[in-house]
Amino acid sequence: MPSPFPGMDPYLEGYLWPDVHHALASEIRRQLAPQLTPRYVARIVIRTVVEELKSGDSVAVMIPDVEVFAGRRAEAAPPAAPGAATATAVAIAPAPVVWPQSLTFEADISSVEIRDVAGGTLVTSIEILSPTNKRGAGRDEYQTKRRRVILAQAHLLEIDLLREGRRPVPRTGSPRAPYYVFLTRAGHPGRAEVWPIQLRDPLPVVPVPLRPPDADTPLDLAKALAAIYDEARYDLSLDYGQPPDPPLEGAEAEWAAELVYEP
């Protein structure tokens, strides 16, 4: 069953996102590989980012392996039988000191690298942004990586299908949108090509630059997302009767509710 949304499905931004992220990287590699041969190859690269979980962070998105159990309500103890002995109360000593502690976790992030077959040189890095790329220490680490890619004279294609967090490229003049694709071409570090994507828009076909004189290779994001949605059967895990996480607002929330409503 396909997603009811014409473009990005906002319900995929919740606890399923780590699976979506890895599956999308694999599907992008699968789509591009036949177009790149024999001069280039596409390789999946996984790096581990350590981040501290802060108050207010979505545990379900940041740490997908958390299990939440609903406990049974404690039942009142039956009244003691007449004449039964009662236990002597024991004083519990409170902790004399309370230390704050941080909760850190590791997130594995997949990206796709296109490399030149002749020398193995990085030509294009395709980054699918995750929550850790857009907040806290993870964002600092990612900004360092993107500067390294740009300084290496490689192309950088960034796919941001998450509404929350800070964008890797400041929004200056482009329309406000929930989703974006950014392309920084080698040799033009001060300029980014931007595809703003509205919730009601289909995902675009974007260019994947190679080395001159080779032309850009098309990447069909709509086709890639539809393929992994069907393969993983995300529809069986999503409850479209509830608001997505994070929730939509205003007219977009009303439109999405009508879209997924089943009489």
Backbone bond lengths (Angstrom), bond angles and torsions (degrees), N, CA, C in turn:
res aa  C-N    CA-C-N  psi(-1)  N-CA   C-N-CA  omega(-1)  CA-C   N-CA-C  phi
1 M - - - 1.467 - - 1.526 109.32 -
2 P 1.338 118.55 124.91 1.467 120.54 -179.13 1.521 112.15 -74.11
3 S 1.320 115.52 163.68 1.455 120.69 176.60 1.527 109.41 -65.44
4 P 1.333 118.14 143.85 1.470 119.68 177.55 1.523 113.28 -73.88
5 F 1.324 118.00 -10.52 1.461 121.16 -177.11 1.528 110.52 -90.72
6 P 1.336 117.82 141.33 1.465 120.41 -178.67 1.517 113.83 -72.59
7 G 1.325 116.79 -20.83 1.464 120.73 179.89 1.513 110.80 -128.92
8 M 1.326 116.49 -125.72 1.452 120.51 176.98 1.523 110.00 -67.41
9 D 1.318 116.00 133.98 1.460 121.33 177.67 1.525 108.16 -90.33
10 P 1.357 118.90 111.71 1.464 119.96 -176.24 1.532 113.32 -64.36
11 Y 1.326 117.18 -18.24 1.465 119.71 178.38 1.524 111.67 -71.31
12 L 1.307 117.58 -17.09 1.466 121.36 178.38 1.521 112.21 -79.89
13 E 1.329 117.63 -7.00 1.465 120.54 -179.80 1.524 112.81 -81.41
14 G 1.318 117.75 -5.48 1.453 121.43 -177.07 1.514 112.71 -87.11
15 Y 1.325 116.31 -135.68 1.468 120.71 -171.74 1.519 112.64 -67.30
16 L 1.346 117.98 -17.56 1.461 120.32 179.04 1.523 112.90 -81.37
17 W 1.337 117.41 -7.92 1.463 119.27 -171.31 1.531 114.31 -55.85
18 P 1.336 121.38 -42.91 1.473 118.46 179.08 1.525 112.64 -56.42
19 D 1.337 117.41 -39.57 1.464 120.40 177.70 1.522 110.43 -67.96
20 V 1.339 116.59 -42.64 1.465 121.13 178.48 1.527 110.25 -59.93
21 H 1.318 116.35 -43.85 1.467 121.72 -178.32 1.524 111.46 -58.40
22 H 1.335 116.24 -52.23 1.471 119.98 -178.04 1.530 111.31 -66.30
23 A 1.347 116.45 -40.20 1.459 119.54 -179.42 1.524 111.04 -66.06
24 L 1.339 116.87 -38.57 1.461 120.43 -179.37 1.521 111.25 -66.64
25 A 1.328 117.11 -39.01 1.469 119.92 176.44 1.525 110.78 -60.66
26 S 1.321 116.46 -43.81 1.468 120.02 179.45 1.522 111.55 -64.96
27 E 1.335 116.72 -40.31 1.458 119.97 -179.28 1.524 111.43 -69.55
28 I 1.321 117.86 -35.76 1.459 120.72 175.88 1.522 109.99 -63.30
29 R 1.318 116.76 -43.65 1.471 119.56 177.13 1.523 110.53 -62.28
30 R 1.337 117.03 -42.10 1.468 121.02 -179.51 1.527 110.75 -63.23
31 Q 1.321 117.12 -38.61 1.463 120.85 -178.71 1.526 112.18 -71.96
32 L 1.328 116.19 -39.05 1.464 119.62 -174.30 1.531 113.74 -82.12
33 A 1.322 117.02 -32.36 1.471 120.70 -171.12 1.531 113.46 -51.39
34 P 1.350 120.51 -47.58 1.474 118.90 -179.48 1.524 113.48 -64.47
35 Q 1.336 117.01 -25.62 1.465 120.29 -179.25 1.530 111.96 -81.38
36 L 1.314 116.77 -19.41 1.458 120.75 -174.18 1.525 113.26 -92.23
37 T 1.316 116.53 -29.30 1.453 120.03 -176.50 1.531 111.11 -64.79
38 P 1.325 120.94 144.63 1.469 126.26 5.77 1.528 113.98 -101.42
39 R 1.334 118.27 4.48 1.465 119.64 -173.85 1.523 113.48 -85.56
40 Y 1.350 115.79 -23.24 1.465 119.29 -176.27 1.531 109.73 -134.70
41 V 1.321 114.70 160.49 1.461 121.43 172.81 1.521 108.67 -130.68
42 A 1.323 116.10 152.55 1.461 122.19 176.17 1.519 108.25 -110.01
43 R 1.318 116.51 129.24 1.459 122.03 -177.56 1.529 109.42 -127.15
44 I 1.327 115.60 139.58 1.462 120.57 175.14 1.525 108.60 -88.76
45 V 1.312 115.47 130.61 1.462 122.65 179.64 1.524 108.14 -118.22
46 I 1.315 116.57 131.53 1.466 121.17 178.97 1.521 108.46 -117.00
47 R 1.310 115.94 126.30 1.451 120.28 176.04 1.527 109.09 -123.13
48 T 1.303 116.57 150.93 1.456 122.20 -177.08 1.519 109.16 -105.85
49 V 1.326 115.62 128.58 1.455 122.32 179.63 1.519 108.21 -115.59
50 V 1.327 116.41 131.94 1.463 122.04 177.04 1.516 108.18 -98.92
51 E 1.331 116.19 127.91 1.468 120.27 -178.22 1.515 109.52 -136.29
52 E 1.312 115.00 151.73 1.451 121.43 177.48 1.519 109.64 -93.86
53 L 1.327 115.79 131.26 1.448 120.95 177.66 1.517 109.68 -83.12
54 K 1.328 116.17 123.11 1.462 121.42 -177.72 1.513 110.33 -108.82
55 S 1.312 115.48 165.76 1.454 121.67 179.28 1.525 109.70 -59.62
56 G 1.315 115.89 131.79 1.457 121.01 179.61 1.504 113.96 95.55
57 D 1.350 118.60 -12.72 1.449 120.79 178.48 1.526 109.59 -69.42
58 S 1.331 115.84 148.21 1.456 120.83 178.37 1.515 109.03 -80.81
59 V 1.316 116.86 107.40 1.457 120.52 -178.27 1.517 110.83 -64.86
60 A 1.331 116.79 -37.56 1.451 119.95 -176.78 1.521 112.16 -63.32
61 V 1.346 117.25 -32.05 1.455 120.43 179.51 1.521 110.94 -84.45
62 M 1.335 116.71 -43.85 1.442 120.60 -174.51 1.522 112.73 -74.82
63 I 1.344 116.20 -36.85 1.463 120.31 -178.61 1.524 107.42 -128.00
64 P 1.344 117.78 89.34 1.450 120.09 -171.36 1.519 114.59 -69.06
65 D 1.329 118.83 -16.52 1.454 120.44 -175.86 1.519 112.80 -88.67
66 V 1.337 118.64 10.87 1.455 121.70 177.83 1.526 109.35 -74.77
67 E 1.302 117.07 132.81 1.448 121.26 176.00 1.518 108.37 -109.22
68 V 1.320 116.71 135.46 1.452 121.75 -179.99 1.522 108.19 -116.19
69 F 1.300 116.45 125.61 1.451 121.33 -179.39 1.514 109.56 -114.80
70 A 1.318 117.42 137.62 1.459 121.96 175.77 1.520 107.86 -88.80
71 G 1.322 115.75 118.74 1.454 119.22 -178.20 1.521 111.99 -80.61
72 R 1.319 116.04 151.05 1.455 120.58 175.72 1.517 109.40 -73.59
73 R 1.312 115.45 143.62 1.457 119.85 178.10 1.524 109.55 -66.05
74 A 1.307 115.25 133.41 1.460 119.25 -179.24 1.517 110.11 -64.71
75 E 1.320 115.38 133.83 1.451 120.22 179.36 1.520 109.73 -88.33
76 A 1.321 115.32 146.28 1.458 119.45 179.30 1.517 109.59 -66.22
77 A 1.309 115.58 139.73 1.454 119.82 179.14 1.518 109.10 -69.01
78 P 1.349 116.72 142.64 1.464 118.73 179.55 1.515 110.04 -64.98
79 P 1.303 117.27 149.86 1.470 119.81 -179.85 1.516 111.10 -63.12
80 A 1.318 114.61 144.61 1.462 119.21 -178.76 1.515 109.77 -68.64
81 A 1.314 114.47 144.93 1.463 119.68 178.62 1.518 109.60 -67.31
82 P 1.313 117.22 148.83 1.467 119.80 179.09 1.527 111.04 -56.20
83 G 1.287 114.72 131.91 1.453 119.37 178.00 1.509 115.03 83.76
84 A 1.339 117.49 -3.76 1.466 119.17 -179.08 1.514 110.38 -71.70
85 A 1.337 116.16 147.33 1.460 120.65 -179.68 1.516 109.64 -74.14
86 T 1.307 116.89 142.41 1.462 121.59 177.62 1.518 109.25 -104.13
87 A 1.373 115.41 144.23 1.460 119.70 -177.80 1.520 110.02 -69.59
88 T 1.301 115.71 144.09 1.455 120.73 177.91 1.516 109.73 -72.95
89 A 1.327 118.13 129.90 1.463 121.32 179.98 1.521 109.92 -65.33
90 V 1.353 115.37 135.17 1.463 121.83 178.83 1.516 107.98 -111.85
91 A 1.312 116.98 127.66 1.464 120.93 179.85 1.519 110.15 -72.25
92 I 1.345 116.75 131.18 1.464 122.05 177.58 1.515 108.52 -98.97
93 A 1.323 115.38 125.27 1.464 119.96 -177.94 1.518 109.73 -78.84
94 P 1.320 118.73 125.79 1.474 120.28 175.98 1.523 109.87 -72.11
95 A 1.328 115.18 153.41 1.463 119.79 178.28 1.520 109.07 -64.16
96 P 1.328 118.06 127.35 1.462 119.62 -178.68 1.517 113.71 -70.93
97 V 1.349 117.41 -22.06 1.462 121.59 -177.28 1.525 108.35 -135.80
98 V 1.331 117.06 141.58 1.456 122.81 174.29 1.521 108.21 -121.49
99 W 1.332 116.31 120.84 1.463 121.32 179.73 1.525 109.71 -105.46
100 P 1.337 117.73 134.31 1.467 118.96 172.54 1.522 109.82 -71.39
101 Q 1.300 117.09 147.80 1.452 120.35 177.04 1.530 109.17 -138.66
102 S 1.309 115.68 149.17 1.459 121.21 -179.95 1.517 108.92 -98.97
103 L 1.323 115.19 150.20 1.451 121.81 176.62 1.522 107.65 -111.93
104 T 1.311 116.47 112.39 1.461 120.77 179.63 1.521 109.33 -107.71
105 F 1.310 115.04 155.69 1.460 120.22 177.59 1.522 108.73 -146.76
106 E 1.316 115.06 160.73 1.455 121.59 178.64 1.520 109.29 -106.69
107 A 1.320 116.27 134.26 1.458 121.99 177.62 1.525 108.73 -120.48
108 D 1.319 116.50 127.46 1.465 121.63 176.25 1.523 108.69 -90.79
109 I 1.322 115.96 124.36 1.456 121.90 -175.16 1.525 109.50 -118.56
110 S 1.323 115.57 126.25 1.473 121.17 -179.07 1.522 110.67 -97.66
111 S 1.313 115.74 140.57 1.460 121.99 171.84 1.525 107.90 -138.30
112 V 1.319 115.58 168.32 1.467 120.88 -179.29 1.522 107.96 -117.92
113 E 1.309 115.83 127.70 1.465 121.47 177.18 1.515 110.20 -112.42
114 I 1.308 115.87 133.72 1.464 121.56 173.72 1.519 107.13 -104.03
115 R 1.316 114.33 123.27 1.460 119.69 -176.04 1.525 110.99 -122.75
116 D 1.309 114.36 149.25 1.453 122.40 176.50 1.519 109.52 -72.42
117 V 1.319 116.77 128.89 1.465 120.15 -177.55 1.522 111.26 -65.23
118 A 1.310 117.07 -38.24 1.463 120.33 -174.47 1.516 112.00 -62.02
119 G 1.328 118.20 -45.52 1.458 119.71 -176.29 1.507 115.28 -120.77
120 G 1.333 117.29 -2.87 1.456 120.76 -177.87 1.518 113.54 71.16
121 T 1.318 117.12 16.41 1.464 121.28 -178.17 1.514 111.50 -76.30
122 L 1.332 116.40 140.54 1.448 120.83 177.39 1.525 109.47 -66.62
123 V 1.327 115.71 127.40 1.454 121.97 179.22 1.527 110.61 -105.90
124 T 1.333 116.15 -48.55 1.461 121.03 -178.62 1.530 109.16 -142.21
125 S 1.313 115.99 134.20 1.457 121.65 173.63 1.525 108.16 -108.89
126 I 1.338 116.45 125.02 1.460 121.87 178.90 1.519 107.51 -107.61
127 E 1.327 115.66 113.50 1.461 121.77 -175.89 1.529 109.70 -109.02
128 I 1.327 115.83 125.36 1.466 122.02 171.28 1.521 105.77 -99.32
129 L 1.309 117.38 113.01 1.454 119.89 -172.99 1.518 111.76 -70.93
130 S 1.322 115.43 141.17 1.455 122.81 177.30 1.520 108.23 -116.42
131 P 1.335 119.00 170.51 1.466 119.32 176.83 1.524 113.18 -56.12
132 T 1.324 117.83 -35.83 1.468 119.72 -178.69 1.517 112.07 -69.56
133 N 1.340 118.59 -22.21 1.464 121.15 176.59 1.526 112.08 -74.45
134 K 1.331 117.24 -14.32 1.452 120.33 -168.18 1.521 113.52 -118.87
135 R 1.336 116.87 12.88 1.459 119.03 -177.71 1.517 110.07 -156.47
136 G 1.324 115.71 148.96 1.458 122.65 170.34 1.514 115.12 56.10
137 A 1.340 114.35 -145.50 1.464 120.86 -177.54 1.516 111.63 -64.73
138 G 1.338 116.90 -31.20 1.456 119.87 178.63 1.515 112.01 -63.68
139 R 1.321 116.58 -36.28 1.460 119.57 177.48 1.526 110.85 -67.66
140 D 1.330 117.06 -39.43 1.463 120.34 177.56 1.526 110.22 -60.88
141 E 1.336 115.82 -43.28 1.463 120.00 179.27 1.519 110.75 -63.29
142 Y 1.341 116.24 -41.02 1.450 119.21 -179.10 1.524 111.82 -68.22
143 Q 1.330 117.30 -40.08 1.458 119.74 178.02 1.522 111.31 -61.28
144 T 1.334 116.19 -35.77 1.465 120.04 176.11 1.519 110.32 -64.48
145 K 1.347 115.94 -42.35 1.463 118.89 179.96 1.523 111.56 -64.95
146 R 1.334 117.97 -44.20 1.456 119.57 -177.06 1.532 111.06 -66.04
147 R 1.339 117.16 -35.34 1.473 118.79 174.84 1.526 110.60 -64.38
148 R 1.324 116.44 -38.36 1.454 120.03 179.71 1.531 111.52 -64.59
149 V 1.337 116.54 -40.26 1.465 120.88 178.29 1.525 110.31 -64.86
150 I 1.329 116.61 -45.34 1.465 120.44 -178.18 1.523 111.08 -65.33
151 L 1.337 117.23 -42.37 1.464 120.36 179.59 1.517 112.29 -67.94
152 A 1.338 116.55 -22.04 1.470 120.55 178.32 1.523 111.42 -81.57
153 Q 1.330 117.19 6.82 1.467 122.55 179.64 1.530 111.70 62.07
154 A 1.324 116.39 35.94 1.461 122.15 174.93 1.524 108.91 -107.76
155 H 1.327 116.46 156.47 1.454 121.28 175.25 1.532 109.08 -77.77
156 L 1.337 116.09 150.65 1.458 120.95 179.30 1.526 108.81 -132.12
157 L 1.345 115.52 115.57 1.455 122.24 177.48 1.531 107.88 -110.37
158 E 1.343 116.49 117.69 1.463 121.54 -175.90 1.520 109.77 -114.53
159 I 1.336 115.94 124.93 1.460 122.96 -177.91 1.520 107.88 -110.11
160 D 1.324 116.41 112.28 1.457 121.62 -175.81 1.526 108.95 -113.33
161 L 1.338 115.96 97.96 1.456 122.14 -179.25 1.522 111.16 -108.14
162 L 1.312 116.00 30.68 1.459 122.34 178.33 1.521 109.25 -124.31
163 R 1.318 116.86 132.42 1.464 120.47 -176.93 1.522 112.35 -78.80
164 E 1.325 117.94 -29.68 1.461 120.63 -176.46 1.523 111.37 -90.00
165 G 1.337 115.42 158.34 1.457 121.28 177.00 1.516 112.71 93.53
166 R 1.323 114.74 169.79 1.463 121.36 -178.65 1.520 111.09 -85.30
167 R 1.314 116.28 138.48 1.460 121.35 179.47 1.527 110.05 -72.01
168 P 1.327 117.74 151.56 1.459 119.06 178.12 1.520 113.00 -70.90
169 V 1.330 116.19 -24.56 1.462 121.87 179.07 1.523 107.66 -119.40
170 P 1.336 118.36 126.10 1.478 119.92 179.45 1.518 111.34 -59.54
171 R 1.327 115.76 141.81 1.463 120.49 -179.88 1.523 109.06 -81.19
172 T 1.317 116.22 109.32 1.460 121.42 -179.49 1.531 108.40 -129.33
173 G 1.310 115.93 95.00 1.461 119.71 175.66 1.514 114.68 94.75
174 S 1.329 119.30 -24.02 1.459 119.92 -179.00 1.521 109.67 -79.48
175 P 1.327 118.27 152.44 1.468 120.74 -179.58 1.531 111.17 -61.10
176 R 1.316 115.79 148.29 1.456 120.21 175.38 1.527 109.13 -71.05
177 A 1.310 116.57 133.94 1.460 121.20 -177.80 1.527 109.08 -150.03
178 P 1.332 117.53 157.27 1.466 119.59 177.86 1.520 113.05 -75.60
179 Y 1.326 117.27 -24.47 1.459 121.07 -176.69 1.528 109.50 -134.34
180 Y 1.327 114.86 151.36 1.469 120.25 -179.15 1.522 110.29 -144.23
181 V 1.328 114.36 156.65 1.459 122.31 163.83 1.523 106.13 -125.25
182 F 1.349 116.17 132.30 1.462 122.22 179.96 1.526 109.01 -118.72
183 L 1.306 116.39 137.67 1.467 121.26 176.03 1.517 109.38 -128.20
184 T 1.322 115.77 118.75 1.466 121.96 172.74 1.517 107.16 -108.74
185 R 1.306 116.01 114.25 1.463 120.27 -177.26 1.524 110.52 -84.85
186 A 1.319 115.49 147.54 1.459 121.28 177.01 1.525 109.47 -58.49
187 G 1.315 115.60 134.54 1.454 120.14 -179.66 1.512 113.85 90.05
188 H 1.335 117.47 -6.84 1.467 121.34 178.78 1.526 109.27 -132.31
189 P 1.318 118.35 61.93 1.472 121.08 -174.89 1.517 114.41 -65.79
190 G 1.330 117.60 -21.23 1.456 120.22 -177.76 1.510 114.12 -92.84
191 R 1.330 117.28 9.81 1.455 120.03 -177.06 1.525 109.77 -136.65
192 A 1.318 116.52 133.25 1.462 121.00 177.47 1.521 109.63 -122.34
193 E 1.321 116.70 130.30 1.460 121.53 170.58 1.528 107.07 -81.60
194 V 1.340 116.42 133.74 1.465 120.74 -170.32 1.529 110.01 -126.87
195 W 1.336 115.15 133.66 1.460 122.64 172.35 1.537 107.77 -114.97
196 P 1.345 119.00 97.28 1.469 120.02 173.29 1.535 108.52 -72.95
197 I 1.317 116.98 135.55 1.467 121.34 -176.66 1.525 108.46 -123.96
198 Q 1.313 116.12 115.74 1.454 120.80 176.63 1.529 110.26 -79.74
199 L 1.318 115.59 160.71 1.460 120.30 -177.30 1.528 111.56 -59.16
200 R 1.323 117.20 -33.58 1.464 120.71 -176.53 1.524 112.68 -88.55
201 D 1.332 117.44 -2.63 1.463 121.12 -177.80 1.528 111.25 -87.30
202 P 1.327 117.66 144.49 1.464 119.30 168.54 1.526 109.75 -68.33
203 L 1.315 116.62 151.17 1.459 119.11 176.91 1.525 108.89 -67.56
204 P 1.330 117.55 142.55 1.465 120.37 -173.30 1.527 113.43 -84.15
205 V 1.317 114.00 167.65 1.467 121.83 165.64 1.519 106.19 -92.10
206 V 1.321 117.40 118.79 1.463 121.40 -174.72 1.520 110.13 -114.38
207 P 1.339 116.67 155.95 1.463 119.46 -178.87 1.531 112.04 -82.56
208 V 1.309 114.77 144.13 1.465 121.70 171.32 1.533 105.93 -113.72
209 P 1.325 118.44 105.34 1.469 120.34 -175.78 1.528 111.83 -71.13
210 L 1.314 113.84 148.47 1.459 121.07 175.18 1.519 107.94 -122.72
211 R 1.304 116.68 -159.58 1.465 119.81 179.64 1.518 110.47 -93.01
212 P 1.331 116.98 142.92 1.465 119.45 175.56 1.530 109.41 -58.62
213 P 1.308 117.39 142.78 1.471 129.06 6.21 1.529 113.53 -93.19
214 D 1.342 117.74 14.73 1.464 120.12 -177.32 1.525 110.63 -70.83
215 A 1.326 115.61 137.14 1.463 121.69 -179.25 1.524 110.33 -75.75
216 D 1.334 115.45 162.57 1.458 120.59 175.48 1.528 110.15 -60.48
217 T 1.329 115.04 146.34 1.459 121.72 175.61 1.528 108.76 -100.63
218 P 1.340 118.63 133.42 1.468 119.50 -179.06 1.528 112.51 -76.81
219 L 1.319 115.35 140.53 1.459 122.39 174.24 1.523 107.38 -121.15
220 D 1.319 116.36 114.12 1.461 122.41 -177.67 1.531 108.23 -90.84
221 L 1.331 116.20 97.83 1.461 120.13 -176.83 1.528 111.65 -69.28
222 A 1.323 118.03 -35.60 1.460 120.45 178.66 1.521 110.56 -62.80
223 K 1.303 116.75 -43.55 1.461 121.10 178.55 1.522 111.15 -64.02
224 A 1.325 117.03 -40.20 1.462 121.03 -179.57 1.525 111.21 -65.51
225 L 1.347 116.88 -44.53 1.458 119.54 -178.78 1.523 110.97 -67.42
226 A 1.330 117.14 -40.68 1.464 120.10 179.07 1.522 111.06 -62.73
227 A 1.333 116.66 -37.95 1.467 120.71 -179.08 1.521 111.90 -64.33
228 I 1.335 116.98 -45.10 1.471 118.17 -178.00 1.522 110.98 -74.84
229 Y 1.334 117.99 -29.68 1.469 120.64 177.78 1.528 109.69 -62.88
230 D 1.341 115.87 -44.90 1.458 119.89 179.86 1.522 111.80 -70.11
231 E 1.326 116.46 -43.05 1.464 120.31 -176.78 1.527 111.03 -63.77
232 A 1.330 116.87 -43.05 1.465 121.13 -176.63 1.519 112.87 -85.72
233 R 1.335 117.77 -9.36 1.470 122.03 -177.51 1.524 110.82 52.29
234 Y 1.323 114.45 52.49 1.461 119.19 178.86 1.520 112.01 -61.26
235 D 1.342 117.11 -25.59 1.463 119.74 -179.43 1.525 111.96 -60.67
236 L 1.339 117.49 -25.59 1.460 120.51 179.92 1.523 112.35 -77.09
237 S 1.329 117.19 -16.69 1.462 121.25 -177.90 1.521 113.19 -104.19
238 L 1.328 116.89 -12.76 1.463 120.03 -174.10 1.522 110.87 -100.04
239 D 1.311 115.54 138.66 1.461 122.05 175.85 1.521 107.98 -104.78
240 Y 1.329 115.89 95.64 1.457 120.05 -178.17 1.523 112.33 -75.33
241 G 1.319 116.87 -2.61 1.453 119.70 175.15 1.511 113.23 -81.29
242 Q 1.328 116.62 -8.98 1.458 122.32 178.65 1.528 109.54 -112.62
243 P 1.336 118.27 157.70 1.473 120.02 176.27 1.524 110.66 -63.84
244 P 1.333 117.79 150.10 1.467 119.89 176.73 1.522 110.77 -70.80
245 D 1.317 115.47 167.02 1.466 122.18 177.52 1.524 108.33 -119.29
246 P 1.350 118.16 114.02 1.460 128.52 0.92 1.529 111.47 -73.81
247 P 1.336 117.17 156.31 1.462 119.63 -175.45 1.530 112.06 -71.46
248 L 1.315 114.59 155.25 1.460 121.23 172.40 1.528 108.93 -84.89
249 E 1.327 115.91 167.15 1.463 120.07 -177.87 1.524 110.36 -133.08
250 G 1.331 114.79 155.65 1.454 121.76 170.84 1.518 114.36 58.20
251 A 1.342 114.77 -135.99 1.459 121.27 -175.91 1.517 112.17 -62.52
252 E 1.343 116.72 -33.49 1.466 119.14 179.78 1.521 110.79 -67.10
253 A 1.325 117.01 -37.71 1.466 120.37 178.07 1.528 110.32 -65.13
254 E 1.325 116.85 -41.41 1.464 120.56 179.27 1.523 110.73 -65.81
255 W 1.334 115.86 -43.55 1.458 119.63 179.51 1.532 111.17 -62.29
256 A 1.323 117.45 -44.47 1.465 121.15 -179.44 1.520 110.76 -64.94
257 A 1.336 117.43 -39.11 1.465 120.01 179.59 1.519 111.38 -63.38
258 E 1.338 116.89 -39.40 1.455 120.62 177.51 1.534 110.96 -68.79
259 L 1.335 116.16 -34.65 1.460 120.74 -177.25 1.524 111.48 -66.74
260 V 1.334 116.26 -40.74 1.464 119.67 -174.98 1.524 112.66 -94.16
261 Y 1.348 117.19 -1.79 1.467 120.69 -177.24 1.520 109.65 -69.35
262 E 1.333 115.14 131.60 1.457 121.71 176.92 1.525 108.30 -119.27
263 P 1.351 118.27 109.37 1.457 120.63 -178.76 1.537 111.41 -66.79
